[in-house]
């Protein structure tokens, strides 16, 4: 299956302590380094998003704005 340019999908296994490992290709593409902070954003209908910490403001606004627009 071919993905559109710039779109990716990976799997990760959750360990006994609830930890996941971000696949190396994903870390390389998105510049995630050891010690970086990532966020877990959740939406019951849309699932989880895991952006880097410095991407928080824009992603938070777009994620929750879309949900609020649907409620109106």
Secondary structure as UniProt FT lines:
FT   TURN            5..6
FT   TURN            16..17
FT   HELIX           24..30
FT   TURN            34..35
FT   STRAND          41..43
FT   TURN            44..46
FT   STRAND          47..49
FT   HELIX           53..55
FT   HELIX           56..71
//
